[in-house]
């Protein structure tokens, strides 16, 4: 039998053995069939029912455990109240990446209590039982219109080798891999992050932008025209802005130096948006 990775074990424990809501922890979680009924009454800013049905069908890597086990353990992740709160997508916000060019950033939820605590526990305490909740939030992101596996790639926010060694795992890579499965769009890892930058947490917007000067380097040409950038938490959008600017510069250089110019379309997505203070 194949051994499960730690994050897979966390998914199993959270989704199948804990009947309390993974957000508020006060109420029993609601079966997914009932959550779909609540979703039918959603507003225009919420996802459509077919999108939710697709997301829920993919919510577990253990659906093969059998119908009997599923019927006994189908308690869901969230109570109806928390599920409805999470399905309200924040409005996209924009940052400038070049003259007359802006980057649209769409988050799946706000970086507020209690999702903030779940993200922190996952990132800083390696609490893998929170991963299923974060994936539930990510699956609220609607796939960008017109994007598919043949014309798009997902680019996860790169981490430094120093931070990877210190933390022992890369949270953004794990989350982006699940987003890749949900959208059926491949990941691309042709960007690296320079080690001489410091953590963005606690910095002002001006300090964040200054800290990210020359923080990224493209190591190979992007294979697709549409580039979907992804980060776990976007506070001011500075990290995604800096990453997008690298591709704009790369694009401009190729336009000057070669006739095989590719006009990239860049958009950005995040698990959560808000203040990290």
Beta strands, then each sheet from edge to edge (+ up, - down):
strand 1: 93-98
strand 2: 101-110
strand 3: 152-156
strand 4: 191-193
strand 5: 216-218
strand 6: 226-234
strand 7: 265-273
sheet 1: 1+ 2- 7- 6- 3-
sheet 2: 4+ 5-
end
